[in-house]
Amino acid sequence: MAEGALGRAHASVPLVTRSFESRTADWLGVDEALERIMLGAEALPSQQMSLEACVGAALAEDVVSDVTLPPWDNSAMDGYAVRSQDIQGASADAPVDLRVTRQVRAGDPPGDEVSNREAVRIMTGAPVPPGADSVVRVEDTDAEGEAGRVLVRNDRDAGQNVRPAGQDMRPGELLLARGHTISAGSVGVLAAAGVRRVPVHRPATVAVLTTGDELRGPEAFEDVKKGLGVPDSNGPMLAAMIAEGGGQPELLGIAGDDPGVLASRVEQAADADVLVTIGGASMGEADLVKRVLDELGYEHDFWRVRMRPGSPVGFGWLPRGGRRQPVFSLPGNPASAFVTFEVFVRPFLRRLGGHTRTRRREIVCRIETPLRTPAALTYFLRVGIQGSGAEATVTLTGSQGSGLVSGLARTEGLTIIRETVSELSEGDQVDVMLIREP
């Protein structure tokens, strides 16, 4: 059935509004709301990925070494492999004269044992010959002023500059634990351990539905210029945030304030791991999202949280043929959608993706300007960060109106001002959730 026909069919059936109209705001605290959300999050099944494609995913299994690296004692620098007892006391005034027997490069076999008063010219990474326990740097020698002989003029390298076998990894050693988020450095470890296919948790697929008659996509941007609509910044923004958080976004487009169209778009998301709706989350006459969800069997968990921006956020579940699909209902104002995604949706997606660390890192900064938060809410203010460590300070990115977009590009963190705090003075400390590393 075409979407228009399906929309008309839905529109002709009275909506089940009783649960919506009788629902009262839960007004949960931020921590309680997040705790309830995370109770329903379990890591998705594992899959095999190539080394080239696994960055950002979470390991589904421990990675244990079955090799010794480095496989042999090797030189940490270019120089001469010697026995430490042979160079004791060497100085510029009393150099030690050693016979150079051969040269060893990286990839060569170590060769015969180094005997009394002998030296082997050696390159960085080359195996240290048996008998040698030191590598003397070239600058502490005469660099073989006489062919076949070297004068050692300093004994500071006695017992130094030899990297022992197994210094990096040994058989049976845990290299990376399950739940570890794979970085470029992790790929280096996996490659060194001989891992070619990486067991990782499948990333969550997230369907994103923006709603509202006023919204215009890029194809209708002329309406925005004429004052006939507002741009849909939320859809692309949330898709980017989902991808950055390790999920796979699926944009469902813009749905106008029509119950049939809304229901059709929600049904299109049936196979997604998570559904995120944006807009229509309040109690206005045209805020139809919750009514449509109710008609489709929505299991309400909570609606409204004591926070700003983003208090109309909701969470619940839709029945999807033997499973339950988590549904986040985010407010339509861009800053509200941005904050509620960071606070609630992102940790949930990280848990689905199997990541051990689900929360953003938090640091303590000092505020540069006084702040007042008169309502008993937790405030998440968009800030830029200057300096680092104990000297780090934060400043607001501009007006904190929830409908504003431009300041989001400058947002490096969100202050977390708890509902028990109503006023902060210049220089006071505040917790900051890092959005971007400053």
TARARA-V962272 format. One record per backbone hydrogen bond with DSSP energy under -0.5 kcal/mol. NH is the residue of the N-H (numbers start at 1). CO is the residue of the C=O. E is the energy in kcal/mol with one decimal. If there is no record, write none. Layout:
nh=NH co=CO e=E
nh=NH co=CO e=E
//
This chain:
nh=6 co=2 e=-2.8
nh=7 co=3 e=-3.0
nh=8 co=4 e=-2.4
nh=9 co=5 e=-2.4
nh=10 co=6 e=-2.4
nh=11 co=7 e=-2.5
nh=12 co=8 e=-1.6
nh=13 co=10 e=-1.4
nh=14 co=12 e=-0.5
nh=17 co=15 e=-1.1
nh=21 co=17 e=-3.3
nh=22 co=18 e=-2.1
nh=23 co=19 e=-0.6
nh=23 co=20 e=-0.9
nh=26 co=303 e=-3.0
nh=27 co=303 e=-0.8
nh=28 co=304 e=-1.9
nh=33 co=29 e=-2.5
nh=34 co=30 e=-2.4
nh=35 co=31 e=-2.3
nh=36 co=32 e=-2.3
nh=37 co=33 e=-2.0
nh=38 co=34 e=-2.7
nh=39 co=35 e=-1.2
nh=40 co=37 e=-1.4
nh=41 co=38 e=-1.6
nh=42 co=40 e=-0.6
nh=44 co=352 e=-3.2
nh=47 co=200 e=-2.9
nh=49 co=198 e=-2.2
nh=51 co=196 e=-0.9
nh=53 co=50 e=-0.8
nh=54 co=50 e=-1.0
nh=56 co=182 e=-3.0
nh=57 co=54 e=-2.1
nh=58 co=353 e=-0.5
nh=59 co=180 e=-2.1
nh=60 co=199 e=-2.7
nh=61 co=199 e=-0.7
nh=63 co=176 e=-3.0
nh=64 co=62 e=-0.6
nh=65 co=173 e=-2.8
nh=69 co=67 e=-0.5
nh=69 co=169 e=-2.8
nh=74 co=163 e=-2.5
nh=75 co=126 e=-2.3
nh=76 co=161 e=-2.3
nh=79 co=122 e=-2.5
nh=80 co=136 e=-1.8
nh=81 co=120 e=-3.1
nh=82 co=134 e=-2.3
nh=86 co=83 e=-1.5
nh=87 co=83 e=-0.6
nh=87 co=84 e=-1.2
nh=88 co=84 e=-0.6
nh=90 co=87 e=-2.2
nh=91 co=94 e=-1.0
nh=96 co=152 e=-2.3
nh=98 co=96 e=-0.6
nh=98 co=150 e=-2.5
nh=99 co=117 e=-2.3
nh=100 co=98 e=-0.5
nh=100 co=148 e=-2.3
nh=101 co=99 e=-0.7
nh=101 co=119 e=-2.3
nh=102 co=119 e=-0.5
nh=104 co=121 e=-2.6
nh=108 co=105 e=-2.3
nh=114 co=130 e=-2.9
nh=115 co=113 e=-0.5
nh=118 co=115 e=-1.6
nh=119 co=99 e=-2.7
nh=120 co=81 e=-1.9
nh=121 co=102 e=-2.2
nh=122 co=79 e=-2.6
nh=123 co=104 e=-1.9
nh=125 co=75 e=-2.7
nh=126 co=123 e=-2.2
nh=128 co=73 e=-2.7
nh=132 co=129 e=-1.5
nh=133 co=82 e=-1.9
nh=134 co=82 e=-1.6
nh=135 co=160 e=-1.8
nh=136 co=80 e=-2.9
nh=138 co=78 e=-0.9
nh=140 co=137 e=-1.6
nh=141 co=138 e=-2.0
nh=142 co=151 e=-1.1
nh=146 co=149 e=-0.5
nh=147 co=145 e=-0.5
nh=149 co=146 e=-2.3
nh=150 co=98 e=-2.3
nh=152 co=96 e=-2.8
nh=152 co=150 e=-0.6
nh=153 co=140 e=-3.2
nh=153 co=151 e=-0.6
nh=155 co=90 e=-0.9
nh=158 co=155 e=-1.7
nh=160 co=157 e=-2.3
nh=163 co=74 e=-3.3
nh=163 co=161 e=-0.5
nh=164 co=162 e=-0.7
nh=166 co=70 e=-2.1
nh=167 co=164 e=-1.7
nh=168 co=69 e=-1.8
nh=169 co=69 e=-2.3
nh=172 co=65 e=-3.4
nh=173 co=170 e=-2.1
nh=175 co=63 e=-2.8
nh=175 co=173 e=-0.5
nh=176 co=63 e=-1.4
nh=179 co=59 e=-2.4
nh=180 co=177 e=-2.1
nh=182 co=57 e=-3.0
nh=182 co=180 e=-0.6
nh=187 co=183 e=-1.9
nh=188 co=184 e=-1.5
nh=189 co=185 e=-1.7
nh=190 co=186 e=-2.8
nh=191 co=187 e=-2.7
nh=192 co=188 e=-2.2
nh=193 co=189 e=-1.8
nh=194 co=191 e=-1.4
nh=195 co=190 e=-2.6
nh=198 co=49 e=-3.8
nh=200 co=47 e=-2.8
nh=200 co=198 e=-0.7
nh=201 co=58 e=-2.3
nh=202 co=45 e=-3.1
nh=206 co=248 e=-2.6
nh=207 co=205 e=-0.5
nh=207 co=274 e=-2.7
nh=208 co=250 e=-2.3
nh=209 co=276 e=-2.8
nh=210 co=208 e=-0.5
nh=210 co=253 e=-1.5
nh=211 co=278 e=-2.1
nh=212 co=255 e=-2.4
nh=215 co=212 e=-1.4
nh=216 co=230 e=-2.0
nh=220 co=217 e=-1.7
nh=221 co=218 e=-1.2
nh=223 co=220 e=-1.4
nh=224 co=220 e=-0.6
nh=225 co=221 e=-1.8
nh=226 co=222 e=-1.7
nh=227 co=224 e=-1.4
nh=228 co=223 e=-3.4
nh=229 co=223 e=-0.6
nh=230 co=214 e=-2.8
nh=232 co=216 e=-2.4
nh=233 co=231 e=-1.5
nh=236 co=232 e=-0.6
nh=237 co=233 e=-2.0
nh=238 co=234 e=-3.2
nh=239 co=235 e=-2.3
nh=240 co=236 e=-2.1
nh=241 co=237 e=-2.3
nh=242 co=238 e=-2.6
nh=243 co=239 e=-2.2
nh=244 co=240 e=-2.6
nh=245 co=241 e=-1.7
nh=246 co=243 e=-1.4
nh=247 co=242 e=-2.9
nh=248 co=204 e=-3.1
nh=249 co=247 e=-0.5
nh=250 co=206 e=-2.6
nh=252 co=208 e=-2.9
nh=255 co=210 e=-2.7
nh=256 co=254 e=-0.5
nh=258 co=256 e=-2.5
nh=262 co=258 e=-2.7
nh=263 co=259 e=-2.7
nh=264 co=260 e=-2.3
nh=265 co=261 e=-2.5
nh=266 co=262 e=-2.5
nh=267 co=263 e=-2.1
nh=268 co=264 e=-1.5
nh=269 co=265 e=-0.7
nh=269 co=266 e=-0.9
nh=270 co=267 e=-1.7
nh=272 co=269 e=-1.5
nh=273 co=205 e=-0.9
nh=274 co=205 e=-1.8
nh=275 co=326 e=-2.4
nh=276 co=207 e=-3.0
nh=277 co=328 e=-2.8
nh=278 co=209 e=-2.6
nh=279 co=330 e=-2.7
nh=287 co=284 e=-1.2
nh=288 co=286 e=-1.8
nh=290 co=280 e=-0.8
nh=292 co=288 e=-2.5
nh=293 co=289 e=-2.6
nh=294 co=290 e=-2.5
nh=295 co=291 e=-1.9
nh=296 co=292 e=-1.3
nh=297 co=294 e=-1.8
nh=298 co=293 e=-2.1
nh=299 co=317 e=-3.6
nh=300 co=298 e=-0.8
nh=301 co=315 e=-2.0
nh=302 co=315 e=-2.0
nh=304 co=313 e=-2.7
nh=305 co=311 e=-1.9
nh=306 co=28 e=-3.5
nh=307 co=305 e=-2.2
nh=308 co=378 e=-2.1
nh=313 co=310 e=-1.7
nh=314 co=329 e=-2.3
nh=315 co=302 e=-2.4
nh=316 co=327 e=-1.8
nh=317 co=299 e=-1.9
nh=318 co=325 e=-2.4
nh=320 co=323 e=-3.4
nh=325 co=318 e=-3.1
nh=326 co=273 e=-0.7
nh=326 co=324 e=-0.6
nh=327 co=316 e=-2.9
nh=328 co=275 e=-2.6
nh=329 co=314 e=-2.5
nh=329 co=327 e=-0.5
nh=330 co=277 e=-3.2
nh=330 co=328 e=-0.7
nh=335 co=402 e=-1.9
nh=336 co=402 e=-0.9
nh=337 co=333 e=-2.7
nh=338 co=334 e=-2.7
nh=339 co=335 e=-2.5
nh=340 co=336 e=-2.6
nh=341 co=337 e=-2.0
nh=342 co=338 e=-2.0
nh=343 co=339 e=-2.7
nh=344 co=340 e=-2.4
nh=345 co=340 e=-1.2
nh=346 co=341 e=-3.0
nh=348 co=344 e=-1.1
nh=349 co=345 e=-2.5
nh=350 co=346 e=-2.5
nh=351 co=347 e=-2.0
nh=352 co=348 e=-2.3
nh=353 co=349 e=-2.1
nh=354 co=351 e=-1.6
nh=355 co=350 e=-2.3
nh=356 co=179 e=-2.5
nh=358 co=356 e=-0.7
nh=363 co=432 e=-2.3
nh=365 co=363 e=-0.5
nh=365 co=430 e=-2.5
nh=366 co=392 e=-1.9
nh=367 co=428 e=-2.3
nh=368 co=394 e=-1.7
nh=371 co=424 e=-2.4
nh=373 co=422 e=-2.7
nh=377 co=375 e=-2.3
nh=378 co=306 e=-1.9
nh=379 co=377 e=-0.6
nh=379 co=417 e=-2.5
nh=380 co=308 e=-2.5
nh=381 co=379 e=-0.6
nh=383 co=413 e=-2.6
nh=384 co=395 e=-2.8
nh=386 co=393 e=-2.9
nh=391 co=388 e=-1.7
nh=392 co=389 e=-1.6
nh=393 co=386 e=-2.8
nh=394 co=366 e=-2.1
nh=395 co=384 e=-1.8
nh=397 co=382 e=-2.1
nh=404 co=401 e=-1.5
nh=408 co=405 e=-2.3
nh=409 co=406 e=-1.0
nh=410 co=407 e=-0.9
nh=411 co=408 e=-1.0
nh=412 co=383 e=-2.5
nh=412 co=410 e=-0.6
nh=413 co=383 e=-1.7
nh=414 co=433 e=-2.3
nh=415 co=381 e=-2.5
nh=416 co=431 e=-2.5
nh=417 co=379 e=-2.6
nh=417 co=415 e=-0.6
nh=418 co=416 e=-0.8
nh=421 co=418 e=-2.1
nh=422 co=420 e=-0.5
nh=424 co=371 e=-3.0
nh=427 co=367 e=-3.0
nh=428 co=425 e=-2.3
nh=430 co=365 e=-2.7
nh=431 co=416 e=-0.6
nh=432 co=363 e=-2.8
nh=433 co=414 e=-3.1
nh=434 co=361 e=-3.0
nh=434 co=432 e=-0.6
nh=435 co=412 e=-2.6
nh=436 co=412 e=-2.0
//
